[in-house]
Amino acid sequence: MQLEDIAARLGVPFEDVERVHRLAGDLPSAPLPAKADAPALLDRLAVRPDDAAEIMAGWPDPGSPLWTEELRWLLDRSIALVRADLGGHGWLLPGPELPRDRGPAWLHLYVYAYLALTGVVLAYHRERGIPETVSWATLADLGRNLAIDRRMHREGWPVMQAWLTLHARGGLYELGRLQYQRGGTALDLHIPESGPLTPDAVSASLDRARAFFPRHFPDEPYTAFACGSWLLDPQLLEYLPEDSNIIAFQRRFALEPYEEPEGLDADVEVLRFVFRTLNTPLDRLPRDTVLQRAIVDHLRSGRHWYIRRGRFPVQPESGPARPPRTGRS
Ligand SMILES: CC(C)(COP(=O)(O)OP(=O)(O)OC[C@H]1O[C@@H](n2cnc3c(N)ncnc32)[C@H](O)[C@@H]1OP(=O)(O)O)[C@@H](O)C(=O)NCCC(=O)NCCS
């Protein structure tokens, strides 16, 4: 089938299909797990029963009429595209954004790709001596994201389908409360929605990262922890109490000068993380917590939220050695 036909049948721009073709070329794909093993695998990946049922219903069985030629092409080449960057840690689109309301194959195509890549990335982890518990904790972000996708009525998926390629390439690890994205000399921190961000849980996670990366990625010398997030917007200080977890998290970082993030509207990102919606009118959003009220009141007064970047050293500074004080000198 010609690329033009594939694009037309998928209902996506030609350039997106051409990009998949260019990046994946003839590179090897990876097989899906056996269907009989899928329920147990989905369970390990923290996929909830309603999402798992949908995934099983759309399973790409060899003769399944749900899987037309163009969908099979995209699934196979998307796996190859992501697999070709195994070990990579940059943001990567696995393929075009699909019209997901056309049926279960369309809805979860990139989930099937993730399941195929699970075997590949587990082998990558094993080569680096990464404990299985870390592998599964990391990969189980799939279930968390699918549940959020459902809560968001599928609005959030275009970001998630790219986000999950980090896990599938060995570019990101979940160690306790935080996730760590490899890259450069700084480990980028990400904060999953998994309960309160208590200072103790953050400190324990940072300590795990301090041991994990030198052990499993000894050739990557990390000197800083970094983060780019709405959570680091100092305007939150105007609204949240001093003892809030978000403020305590902010205090760990030295902020970098503000730079407009490419292609992201921070006001919308805040709605994503605080309300799990992207375009509900402000007067219809809940006002249950101090943060929810702050987000809405701030926007209604015509102000904006910002995604700020900050960092702090991996090794806490011990400070300059001071000579002992003697008398009045
Ligand atoms: C980061 C996160 C764990 C912080 O939650 P927390 O530990 O409860 O934070 P705080 O102690 O600072 O909370 C202060 C207040 O804000 C509320 N709050 C915090 N995060 C909230 C959220 N995402 N939605 C609604 N309310 C929230 C708390 O309930 C509390 O209000 P209350 O005293 O009226 O109950 C939470 O915001 C979250 O799960 N966010 C989603 C993931 C995310 O944003 N990641 C970063 C992506 S860049």
The ligand as an ORCA input file, in Angstrom:
! r2SCAN-3c Opt
* xyz 0 1
  C       1.991     16.988     42.989
  C       0.884     16.537     43.917
  C       1.135     15.111     44.373
  C       0.889     17.469     45.129
  O      -0.169     17.114     45.994
  P      -0.050     17.360     47.587
  O       1.102     16.581     48.145
  O      -1.387     17.096     48.171
  O       0.301     18.931     47.623
  P       0.113     20.026     48.739
  O       0.358     19.489     50.125
  O       0.988     21.165     48.352
  O      -1.406     20.464     48.579
  C      -1.859     21.727     49.013
  C      -3.318     21.846     48.708
  O      -3.566     21.695     47.302
  C      -4.413     20.591     47.030
  N      -3.897     19.896     45.836
  C      -2.621     19.552     45.570
  N      -2.524     18.965     44.362
  C      -3.774     18.937     43.864
  C      -4.290     18.480     42.634
  N      -3.518     17.920     41.687
  N      -5.607     18.633     42.427
  C      -6.404     19.216     43.338
  N      -5.955     19.674     44.508
  C      -4.644     19.543     44.785
  C      -4.332     19.736     48.274
  O      -5.478     18.937     48.413
  C      -4.212     20.794     49.335
  O      -5.460     21.437     49.478
  P      -6.391     21.288     50.792
  O      -5.500     21.661     51.940
  O      -7.528     22.211     50.540
  O      -6.785     19.839     50.803
  C      -0.492     16.632     43.220
  O      -0.680     17.944     42.778
  C      -0.629     15.714     42.034
  O      -0.879     14.526     42.175
  N      -0.485     16.268     40.801
  C      -0.593     15.526     39.561
  C       0.748     15.216     38.960
  C       1.513     16.454     38.563
  O       1.029     17.567     38.610
  N       2.771     16.238     38.165
  C       3.643     17.288     37.675
  C       3.501     17.378     36.211
  S       4.524     18.644     35.474
*
